[in-house]
Amino acid sequence: MRGIEGAREYFRLYGKKIKEQFPDVIKYLAFGICGQGSECLGFDDEISRDHDFEPGFCIFLPDEDVVGRKTAFELERAYSDLPKEFDGAKRSLVAPVGGSRRGVIRISEFFEARVGEGDGRLSNRQWLSIPEFYLLEATNGEIFEDNYGLMTEIRKRLGRFPEDIRLKKLASNLLLCGQSGRYNFQRCISHGETGGAQLAVFEFVNAAMKTVFLLNRKYCPFYKWSFRALKGLDKLSQLSDSFEFLITSDNDQKTAALKAEIIEDICRMLTSELRAQKLIGGEEDPELQAYAVNSSISDPEIRNMNILAGV
C-alpha cells in the first residue's frame, strides 16, 4: 500500500486501541499523516521505503494547558506498543513527543517548525518569505479524524496564499522570467558564456514553474518533487516536457536557438493564462506583466514592497 493509504489502514486497525485507552482525552486529539516525506504527497513508491518510511500515523494534540505532559507521554507509550511491522515495513524506535515524523506531536510545535507560528497566523512578510514547500508540509497529507478541530482550522488557514500575496509572488516570478529567459539567456549565448546561459535557463525554469503553481493556486513542493507535482496540475501541466528539455539540453548554436523559441512559447502560454484570470491587459513582455500584476494588489503595504519581495 502507498503511504497515506497504509497509514489510514493502520489507523483503522489500531487507532481504536488508543481511543479505548484514553476515552477522556479523545475529544482533544486529531489523527492523520502530514508533514515531511513523499508519502505525504502521494508520491511514494518502493524506492521510498529505503529511508524515513514506516507504517503508522500522527496523533496531534493541543498545548499542555489542554493536554498535559504526563498524558502526552502516556499516549506516546501506548502508540509505541502498537504493532511494529505492517505491510512489509517496520516502525522505527519511538522518539520523545514531537521528536519524529509519526506518533504524538503537539499541534503548535508541528506548525511552528514549518511556518514559524504555532497558530498559523502569519504576517505579510512571513507569507512572502516562508518557502512554499514548508507551507505544503503544513497542509499536505490527510487528517483522518479531528475531534478538537484545531488541526483542521490551522491547516485551512494555511491552505492557500491570500490573494494579494499570490499576486506579489506572481509579479516577482514574472519579472525573473523576463530577466533570465527573454534577456539574459540570449545575452549569455551572444557572449559565448554557455555556463552563464545555462544558469539563466535554470533561473527561468524555476521562476516559470513557480508561476505555473501560483496560477493553479497550489504550493510548489521541494525541488525534487516539483516536476512530479507539476504534471498533476489542472493548468499548464503540459509545460513539464519543455521545462525538462531546457535544463537538460546543451547550449550549442542550434540547440540554443531552439531553447530561445521554447522560452517564447512558454511565455506565450503563461500570458494566455494570465489573461484568462484577468490579471493583465495587453502586456506581452513578462517584465511589463509583472508590474501590471503588482499594480492590481489591493493592500498598499504589499503593493509598495520591492517587486522582488515575493522570491
C-alpha positions, -999 to 999 in steps of 0.1 A, spaced: 0 0 0 11 36 -6 19 57 24 -13 76 30 -34 45 22 -13 24 46 -14 50 74 -52 52 70 -55 14 72 -31 12 102 -52 38 120 -84 19 112 -70 -13 126 -50 0 156 -62 36 163 -91 22 182 -67 9 209 -56 44 216 -92 56 218 -101 28 242 -71 36 265 -78 74 266 -115 79 265 -113 112 283 -87 127 260 -100 116 226 -121 148 223 -89 168 221 -70 147 196 -65 146 158 -52 117 139 -36 117 104 -5 118 84 12 150 71 45 168 71 77 155 56 81 126 33 70 117 -2 42 96 13 25 128 25 24 140 -11 12 107 -25 44 103 -44 59 73 -26 69 41 -43 91 11 -35 122 31 -36 108 55 -10 110 27 16 148 28 18 147 57 42 124 75 67 95 53 57 74 35 83 39 24 90 19 45 115 1 77 119 4 110 138 -15 118 170 -19 156 171 -27 172 205 -31 208 217 -8 226 242 -1 215 278 -28 237 292 -53 213 275 -35 180 274 -8 178 300 28 165 296 21 133 316 -8 124 293 13 131 262 39 107 273 13 81 282 -1 85 247 34 80 232 39 48 252 6 35 241 15 43 205 48 26 208 30 -6 219 11 -8 186 24 -34 160 60 -27 149 55 -42 114 28 -36 89 25 -42 51 62 -53 49 75 -21 66 89 -17 101 85 11 125 115 29 140 121 33 177 97 59 191 113 93 198 101 117 226 69 136 220 73 156 188 107 141 180 97 120 150 75 121 119 49 98 134 35 94 169 25 121 193 30 157 181 20 190 197 -1 209 171 16 242 179 51 226 176 42 210 142 32 243 127 59 264 144 86 241 129 73 248 94 59 283 93 73 299 125 39 304 142 21 277 162 -13 290 153 -6 296 116 -13 333 118 12 349 95 22 385 87 25 396 51 63 393 53 61 358 67 37 348 39 62 362 14 94 347 29 84 312 40 95 286 14 64 271 -3 74 236 5 71 244 42 36 256 36 29 224 17 43 203 45 19 221 69 -12 213 47 -4 181 28 -14 145 36 -47 137 52 -63 142 86 -84 110 93 -102 123 124 -101 157 142 -122 158 173 -109 191 187 -109 209 153 -77 229 159 -55 209 134 -81 213 107 -86 250 115 -50 259 112 -45 238 80 -74 256 65 -58 290 75 -26 280 57 -42 262 28 -35 287 1 -19 321 -3 -40 352 4 -48 367 -29 -25 398 -25 3 375 -15 -3 353 -46 -2 384 -68 30 397 -53 47 363 -58 34 362 -93 48 397 -100 82 387 -86 84 355 -106 72 371 -138 99 397 -135 125 369 -131 111 351 -161 117 382 -183 151 390 -169 165 354 -171 147 338 -200 140 365 -225 170 387 -218 200 372 -200 199 338 -217 203 354 -252 230 378 -240 250 350 -224 248 330 -257 259 360 -276 289 364 -253 298 327 -256 290 322 -219 274 288 -222 276 282 -185 260 315 -177 234 308 -203 225 275 -185 223 293 -152 199 318 -168 178 289 -181 177 274 -146 165 307 -132 139 310 -159 126 274 -154 125 279 -116 105 312 -119 82 299 -147 74 267 -128 66 287 -97 44 309 -118 25 279 -130 19 267 -94 7 302 -85 -17 303 -114 -30 270 -102 -33 283 -66 -10 255 -54 22 254 -34 53 243 -52 69 214 -34 105 207 -25 125 208 -57 130 171 -63 92 167 -64 84 198 -84 82 181 -118 61 153 -104 37 177 -89 36 199 -120 24 170 -141 -7 167 -119 -18 203 -121 -50 213 -139 -35 242 -158 -3 243 -179 9 209 -168 19 203 -204 49 227 -199 67 199 -179 84 185 -210 95 219 -222 110 228 -188 128 195 -187 143 200 -221 155 235 -212 175 223 -182 189 191 -197 199 201 -232 232 217 -244 238 253 -255 254 248 -289 242 273 -315 214 251 -329 201 240 -295 203 275 -280 182 288 -309 156 261 -302 157 269 -265 150 306 -272 119 296 -292 107 273 -264 112 301 -239 90 323 -261 64 296 -263 63 292 -226 59 330 -221 30 330 -246 13 302 -227 18 320 -193 4 351 -209 -27 333 -221 -34 320 -186 -27 354 -170 -53 369 -193 -78 341 -187 -75 350 -150 -79 387 -158 -45 395 -142 -31 415 -172 -43 435 -201 -24 437 -234 11 434 -220 33 408 -238 66 412 -220 69 393 -187 85 423 -170 57 446 -180 32 419 -169 50 418 -135 43 455 -129 7 451 -142 1 423 -117 18 442 -89 -4 473 -96 -35 452 -90 -26 444 -54 -52 459 -30 -31 461 2 -8 491 -2 18 476 22 22 446 -1 19 466 -33 46 490 -23 72 464 -13 100 458 -37 86 439 -67 110 410 -59 98 407 -24 79 375 -34 110 355 -42 
